[in-house]
């Protein structure tokens, strides 16, 4: 019975750590972009910051990166770590919203055509 309980606890521990998230100290740009609210620009800023200043010591240190504020930290806190391996589920980040088309008609250049005389 004790072995069964130990097995269950071990499996639970493995399952809960399997979705640890993105390690902001080692993640690639593509891995950082899987985070909600982080696009190419912010991902590059994170990489540039850690290259210049060294590894992040805590998740809150991410606020030191230009363009990352408390709102983004709140969105990604559950998905980021500062140690361990990066585990990225490609479906973690919802697909980008399609661009809304303007109701205004686009101005198209007017091309004047010469009138040809009708054949006689």
Backbone torsions as a table, in degrees:
resi	resn	phi	psi	omega
1	UNK	NA	-40.1	179.4
2	UNK	-64.6	-37.0	179.1
3	UNK	-65.8	-39.7	178.0
4	UNK	-63.1	-44.9	178.7
5	UNK	-62.7	-42.9	177.8
6	UNK	-62.5	-41.4	177.8
7	UNK	-62.2	-44.5	179.7
8	UNK	-62.8	-45.4	179.5
9	UNK	-63.3	-42.1	179.5
10	UNK	-63.9	-45.9	177.9
11	UNK	-62.1	-41.0	178.2
12	UNK	-61.8	-42.4	179.1
13	UNK	-62.8	-41.7	179.4
14	UNK	-66.5	-40.7	-179.5
15	UNK	-66.2	-42.6	-177.7
16	UNK	-71.5	-29.1	178.2
17	UNK	-88.2	-12.3	-179.3
18	UNK	-65.3	-27.4	178.2
19	UNK	-108.5	50.2	-177.7
20	UNK	-64.8	-42.5	177.4
21	UNK	121.3	-156.5	-174.8
22	UNK	-98.8	123.2	176.2
23	UNK	-81.1	110.1	-175.7
24	UNK	-69.5	-10.3	177.6
25	UNK	-89.0	-17.6	-176.7
26	UNK	-129.3	-8.9	-174.0
27	UNK	-66.1	145.6	174.3
28	UNK	-78.2	171.1	177.6
29	UNK	-59.5	-43.9	-179.5
30	UNK	-62.0	-39.6	179.2
31	UNK	-67.7	-39.3	178.3
32	UNK	-65.9	-34.3	-179.4
33	UNK	-68.2	-13.6	176.6
34	UNK	-75.2	-11.8	179.8
35	UNK	-78.1	140.7	179.1
36	UNK	-60.3	127.2	177.2
37	UNK	86.1	0.3	-179.6
38	UNK	-113.1	114.0	176.8
39	UNK	-105.6	-167.4	-177.8
40	UNK	-58.3	-41.4	-178.3
41	UNK	-64.6	-46.1	-179.8
42	UNK	-70.4	-35.9	177.7
43	UNK	-62.5	-43.4	177.7
44	UNK	-64.0	-39.8	179.7
45	UNK	-63.2	-38.8	178.3
46	UNK	-63.9	-46.1	-179.4
47	UNK	-64.4	-43.6	179.4
48	UNK	-62.8	-41.0	-180.0
49	UNK	-63.0	-47.4	-177.2
50	UNK	-70.7	-28.0	176.0
51	UNK	-67.5	-42.0	-177.7
52	UNK	-77.7	-39.1	-170.8
53	UNK	-109.5	-3.9	-178.3
54	UNK	90.8	-179.8	-174.7
55	UNK	-66.6	152.4	174.8
56	UNK	-71.8	136.2	179.1
57	UNK	-90.1	-24.8	177.7
58	UNK	-147.6	164.9	177.3
59	UNK	-61.3	-36.3	-179.0
60	UNK	-64.6	-23.3	177.4
61	UNK	-62.5	-19.4	179.9
62	UNK	-60.8	-25.1	178.5
63	UNK	-65.5	-16.3	178.8
64	UNK	-74.2	-13.7	179.7
65	UNK	-80.0	131.0	179.7
66	UNK	-60.3	130.0	179.6
67	UNK	94.6	-7.7	178.3
68	UNK	-109.0	120.2	-179.3
69	UNK	-122.7	-174.5	-178.3
70	UNK	-58.1	-33.0	-179.6
71	UNK	-63.3	-44.8	179.5
72	UNK	-69.8	-40.3	178.0
73	UNK	-57.1	-43.1	-179.3
74	UNK	-62.6	-38.9	-179.4
75	UNK	-68.2	-37.0	-170.9
76	UNK	-104.8	-6.8	-174.1
77	UNK	-49.5	-43.6	-176.8
78	UNK	-72.6	-14.0	-175.2
79	UNK	-107.7	-0.1	-177.5
80	UNK	-122.6	152.5	177.7
81	UNK	-139.5	166.5	178.2
82	UNK	-113.8	4.0	176.2
83	UNK	-149.2	162.7	-179.4
84	UNK	88.5	-179.0	-177.4
85	UNK	-82.9	152.3	174.8
86	UNK	-83.3	127.7	173.4
87	UNK	-120.6	115.4	-175.1
88	UNK	-116.4	126.9	172.3
89	UNK	-101.1	115.4	-175.5
90	UNK	-55.1	-21.5	-177.7
91	UNK	-94.4	7.0	179.2
92	UNK	-64.8	-38.1	-176.7
93	UNK	-97.2	125.9	179.3
94	UNK	-63.5	151.5	179.1
95	UNK	-60.7	148.7	179.7
96	UNK	-64.0	146.0	178.7
97	UNK	-71.3	139.7	177.4
98	UNK	-66.1	147.0	180.0
99	UNK	-65.7	137.3	177.6
100	UNK	-80.5	135.2	179.4
101	UNK	-85.9	140.2	-179.4
102	UNK	-70.2	147.6	178.7
103	UNK	-79.3	-14.3	177.9
104	UNK	-75.1	142.3	175.7
105	UNK	-77.3	141.4	178.7
106	UNK	-71.4	142.1	176.4
107	UNK	-75.1	117.9	178.4
108	UNK	-102.6	143.8	179.7
109	UNK	-64.4	140.5	179.8
110	UNK	-88.9	126.1	179.0
111	UNK	-111.7	119.2	179.7
112	UNK	-88.5	132.9	177.4
113	UNK	-107.9	138.8	179.3
114	UNK	-75.2	140.5	176.8
115	UNK	-82.5	130.7	177.8
116	UNK	-93.5	139.8	178.8
117	UNK	-65.3	143.3	-179.6
118	UNK	-67.8	143.1	178.8
119	UNK	-65.8	147.5	-176.9
120	UNK	-93.8	NA	NA
